[in-house]
């Protein structure tokens, strides 16, 4: 990977120095028993007005995305599976806690990146959950793409 991060299937032991977590040594072990645990793990999320854009993006990058272990919020995952041949692990819908469920995977260092196409022109009823997800990506230095241009860079960058 271009970023130098370990892929999601490895055990990694990394020194941690962070003003929020202190200094220590944390060992991460990923999804033992998971048949797809050797794959890069990416979350796909889109607000309702951005779902068509994400579906078009997924269709255009389907071969690349098929090489990744994909997770998505509920409705987004359902639509992805209806319009592509991708396998997608579905969490709850965003307003029902799906964004927070994906955030917990970020906190456990189980995700290599997130494509989150947000609708900047509409208020979301679960805005605190969205803010928490964005914050946890910053705290844990997890790649986050919030538009199609950055999503393309993320997906291509993870392949390197």
N, C-alpha and C positions, 0 to 999 in steps of 0.2 A: 504494500500500500504506500502511496505517495506520502501520506502524513506520518508514516513511521509507527502508527498504532498497530498493535498486535491484532490479528484477525480474531473474530469472536469465538473460534473453536479452541483456542489455545488456553492453557493455564498460564497466567502471567502474574508475576510478582513484581510490584512496582513500588518504589519509594513514593510516599505521598507527602507533599508539603503544600498545604492549602490553609488559608486563614480561617476557613469554615470548618475544616476537618482536622486541623492540627498536623503534626508530623507523625508518621508511622509507616508501617509496611503492610500492604494489603495483598492477599492472593485471591485472584478471581478464577473460579472454575466454571466453565460454561456447560449448561444443559446436558449433563451426563445422561446417556441413554437415548438422547435425541438423535434420530437417524440423519438429520440434516445439520448436525452441530458443527460440521467443518465448513460451513458456508458463511459468507459475510451476511450480516443481519441488518435489514433496512426497514424502517417504518414508512408507510405511505398514509398521509392524512390530507383531506381536502374539505373545506367548508362547502356548503351546498352550491353556491354560485361558482365555485372553482372545480367541482367534481368533473364537469365535461373536459376541462383543461387537463386534469390529472389522468382521466381515462385516455385521452388522445396521446398524452405523454407516454403512458404505459404501453399503449399499442405500438407507438413508434420505437420504443426501447424494450419491447417484450423479450427479445433474445437475451439482452443484457440482464434484465430484471429476473429472468428465469434462473440465472446462475446464483441468485441471492435468496436467502431465507427471508421472506417478506411477512410483515405484520401490518395491520391496518385497523383503524377504528371501524366499528360495525357496518355502517351503511357504505362507507368507502370500500371496504373489503368485499362486501356483497356485490357492488357494482363492478369492481375490478374482476371478480371471478365470472360475472355474467358476460363481460365484454372481451376477456382475454382467456388464455389457457394457463394463466399463472396460478400457482398455489399460494394462498394467502391465509395466514392465521388471523382470525378476526377477534378483536377485543370488543368491548362495549362501544356504543356510539359515543361521540364526544360529550354531548350533554349528560350522558349517563355515567360518565367517569372514564371513558376510553382514553382521553388525553392523559389523564392521571395514571392509568395503567401503563401506557407507553412511557410516561415519565419515570415510573418505577423501574422499568428496564434500563433507562438511561442511568439512573442512580446506581444500578447494579452493574454498570458497564457491559450490558448485554447487547447494545446496539452500536453499529458502526456509523450509522447516519440516519437522518430523517428528512423526508421530503414532506413539507407541510405547506400546502397551497392555501393561504389564508385570504379571506375576503376583507380587505382593508376599508371597504366602504360601508360595511354593515356592522352594527353592534351584535355581539354574540352573547346569548344568555349565560354561557359558561366561560366568560372572559377570564375570571380568576384561574380556572383550570388551564386555559391557554397560556396565560402569563407564567404560571408555575412550570409548564412544560418548557417554555422558552428559557426561563431562568435556569432550570436544571441542566439544559443543554449547555448553557454558558458555564455553569459551575463545573461540570464534568468534561468540558471541552469536546462535546460531541458535535459532529458536523450536522448543520441544519440548513436546508434550502427552503426558502419561502417564496420563490418564484420559479418560473420555468427555466430561465437562463441559469440560475444557480443549481437547479435540480439536475440539469444536464452535466454541469461540471462535477457535481457530487457523484452521480452514477458512473461517469467515466473515470473519475479519480479513484473511486473504490476498486475499479477493475485493474488499476496499475499495481 
